[in-house]
Amino acid sequence: MSKSKGIALALISSGTFGLIAFFSIPLLKSGMHIPSILFYRSLLAAAFLGIVCLIRKRNFRISPKLATQLLFLGLLYTMTSMGLIYSYNFISSGVATTIHFLYPVVVACMMIIFYKEKLSRNLLFAAFLALVGVALLCWSDTGFINTRGLLSVLMTVFTYSAYIVSLNRNSIKSLDPEVFTFYVMLFGAFIFSVFSYFTTGIEIVPNAMSWFNLIGLALFATVLSGLALVSAVKYAGSTITSILGSMEPVVATLVGILHFGEPFGWNSFFGLALVIGAVTLVIVTSKEKSLED
């Protein structure tokens, strides 16, 4: 029963992560700028998480050194969020989310470079599959996708990979996951408030529907997905949870096709399949390696 519960939570986590475009694209169409959207998202998410932490009586106390590390992680997270939503202006949300889903492959490569882990044939094969998959996603009936959108989402692959690798620090591992996410969101709100001040300014939310989308973005695509992820790992294990994370690009692609009318051809289908296959291979290989160690 615990494993079934974990699988259900993993599907909820990856599914709600895949709803980022569902809530953010209408906000872009309403005229709101990305810094304001992400400021409200981070602030609302921090408020929701703060309430959860208070209910569960978590300890908020952190050292100045840890606060500096969390500020850096907040910066990586904000860069990832901004790059992903910015890419929606130029390429379909399904393609953008699928390319972003390459981050486990890049994380494995970073662990080899910075933590001297051994390079395996499976990782090389997975990297090749991932490159072929991205190439298929980048080519449509109308030609190559927008370069600006592609570069933007590729940036998120590396910033989010750096974010994941940075979680290996012992000081971060010792922090309660809910408190950790609270501070990342809180520092993210601070970063976006500063960025908004020097660019577009913090805009007033234009209407009730925009508030609905902002709350949905913060509550479902940020807080619920994050908390469900932590619980899924607890009940089902990291490997199953990571593999079921492939629902994220699938949900994002379905939302793009069914809700926003985005195009989806055979090249996109095979590209999506190859990227998911590459990521699954990396996750399974990493699990087998950890068991051997």
Solvent accessible surface area in square Angstrom, and as a share of the most:
residue,aa,sasa,rsa
1,M,201,0.90
2,S,65,0.42
3,K,116,0.49
4,S,69,0.45
5,K,104,0.44
6,G,0,0.00
7,I,61,0.31
8,A,50,0.39
9,L,36,0.18
10,A,2,0.01
11,L,72,0.36
12,I,77,0.39
13,S,3,0.02
14,S,5,0.03
15,G,13,0.13
16,T,15,0.09
17,F,45,0.19
18,G,1,0.01
19,L,44,0.22
20,I,15,0.08
21,A,1,0.01
22,F,61,0.25
23,F,10,0.04
24,S,0,0.00
25,I,17,0.09
26,P,37,0.23
27,L,0,0.00
28,L,34,0.17
29,K,152,0.64
30,S,48,0.31
31,G,51,0.49
32,M,9,0.04
33,H,92,0.41
34,I,18,0.09
35,P,11,0.07
36,S,0,0.00
37,I,0,0.00
38,L,1,0.00
39,F,26,0.11
40,Y,30,0.12
41,R,10,0.04
42,S,7,0.04
43,L,78,0.39
44,L,37,0.19
45,A,0,0.00
46,A,3,0.02
47,A,54,0.42
48,F,53,0.22
49,L,1,0.00
50,G,9,0.09
51,I,95,0.48
52,V,32,0.18
53,C,0,0.00
54,L,121,0.60
55,I,128,0.65
56,R,128,0.47
57,K,180,0.76
58,R,87,0.32
59,N,112,0.57
60,F,55,0.23
61,R,206,0.75
62,I,40,0.20
63,S,57,0.37
64,P,117,0.74
65,K,148,0.63
66,L,20,0.10
67,A,27,0.21
68,T,90,0.52
69,Q,26,0.12
70,L,0,0.00
71,L,69,0.34
72,F,89,0.37
73,L,1,0.00
74,G,0,0.00
75,L,77,0.38
76,L,15,0.08
77,Y,35,0.13
78,T,6,0.03
79,M,72,0.32
80,T,10,0.06
81,S,10,0.06
82,M,46,0.21
83,G,3,0.03
84,L,10,0.05
85,I,1,0.01
86,Y,76,0.29
87,S,0,0.00
88,Y,22,0.08
89,N,79,0.41
90,F,63,0.26
91,I,15,0.08
92,S,27,0.17
93,S,0,0.00
94,G,6,0.06
95,V,18,0.10
96,A,0,0.00
97,T,5,0.03
98,T,1,0.01
99,I,0,0.00
100,H,10,0.05
101,F,5,0.02
102,L,16,0.08
103,Y,44,0.17
104,P,21,0.13
105,V,9,0.05
106,V,23,0.13
107,V,24,0.14
108,A,18,0.14
109,C,47,0.28
110,M,29,0.13
111,M,31,0.14
112,I,40,0.20
113,I,107,0.54
114,F,136,0.57
115,Y,105,0.40
116,K,168,0.71
117,E,72,0.32
118,K,168,0.71
119,L,101,0.50
120,S,39,0.25
121,R,216,0.79
122,N,64,0.33
123,L,13,0.07
124,L,101,0.50
125,F,110,0.46
126,A,0,0.00
127,A,28,0.21
128,F,122,0.51
129,L,33,0.16
130,A,5,0.04
131,L,127,0.63
132,V,51,0.29
133,G,0,0.00
134,V,19,0.11
135,A,61,0.47
136,L,56,0.28
137,L,6,0.03
138,C,4,0.02
139,W,146,0.51
140,S,40,0.26
141,D,151,0.78
142,T,136,0.79
143,G,16,0.15
144,F,111,0.46
145,I,26,0.13
146,N,66,0.34
147,T,80,0.47
148,R,143,0.52
149,G,0,0.00
150,L,18,0.09
151,L,110,0.55
152,S,13,0.08
153,V,0,0.00
154,L,53,0.26
155,M,75,0.33
156,T,0,0.00
157,V,2,0.01
158,F,115,0.48
159,T,13,0.08
160,Y,36,0.14
161,S,0,0.00
162,A,29,0.22
163,Y,16,0.06
164,I,50,0.25
165,V,14,0.08
166,S,14,0.09
167,L,50,0.25
168,N,51,0.26
169,R,99,0.36
170,N,124,0.63
171,S,44,0.28
172,I,9,0.05
173,K,131,0.55
174,S,96,0.62
175,L,27,0.13
176,D,44,0.23
177,P,62,0.39
178,E,11,0.05
179,V,0,0.00
180,F,23,0.10
181,T,36,0.21
182,F,28,0.12
183,Y,27,0.10
184,V,1,0.01
185,M,4,0.02
186,L,69,0.34
187,F,40,0.17
188,G,3,0.02
189,A,4,0.03
190,F,118,0.49
191,I,32,0.16
192,F,6,0.03
193,S,28,0.18
194,V,65,0.37
195,F,84,0.35
196,S,0,0.00
197,Y,169,0.64
198,F,151,0.63
199,T,74,0.43
200,T,57,0.33
201,G,25,0.24
202,I,80,0.40
203,E,40,0.18
204,I,157,0.80
205,V,13,0.07
206,P,70,0.44
207,N,74,0.38
208,A,84,0.65
209,M,123,0.55
210,S,3,0.02
211,W,106,0.37
212,F,118,0.49
213,N,8,0.04
214,L,0,0.00
215,I,69,0.35
216,G,3,0.03
217,L,0,0.00
218,A,0,0.00
219,L,62,0.31
220,F,86,0.36
221,A,0,0.00
222,T,6,0.04
223,V,7,0.04
224,L,67,0.34
225,S,0,0.00
226,G,19,0.18
227,L,39,0.19
228,A,5,0.04
229,L,72,0.36
230,V,64,0.37
231,S,37,0.24
232,A,0,0.00
233,V,64,0.37
234,K,156,0.66
235,Y,72,0.27
236,A,14,0.11
237,G,29,0.28
238,S,62,0.40
239,T,26,0.15
240,I,50,0.25
241,T,7,0.04
242,S,44,0.28
243,I,53,0.27
244,L,40,0.20
245,G,16,0.15
246,S,20,0.13
247,M,68,0.30
248,E,16,0.07
249,P,0,0.00
250,V,42,0.24
251,V,25,0.14
252,A,1,0.00
253,T,11,0.06
254,L,87,0.43
255,V,20,0.12
256,G,0,0.00
257,I,56,0.29
258,L,143,0.71
259,H,104,0.47
260,F,46,0.19
261,G,61,0.59
262,E,30,0.13
263,P,119,0.75
264,F,77,0.32
265,G,33,0.32
266,W,185,0.65
267,N,35,0.18
268,S,11,0.07
269,F,91,0.38
270,F,105,0.44
271,G,0,0.00
272,L,20,0.10
273,A,50,0.39
274,L,48,0.24
275,V,0,0.00
276,I,35,0.18
277,G,33,0.31
278,A,0,0.00
279,V,2,0.01
280,T,38,0.22
281,L,46,0.23
282,V,8,0.05
283,I,20,0.10
284,V,53,0.30
285,T,21,0.12
286,S,58,0.37
287,K,82,0.35
288,E,90,0.40
289,K,56,0.24
290,S,66,0.42
291,L,132,0.66
292,E,147,0.66
293,D,143,0.74
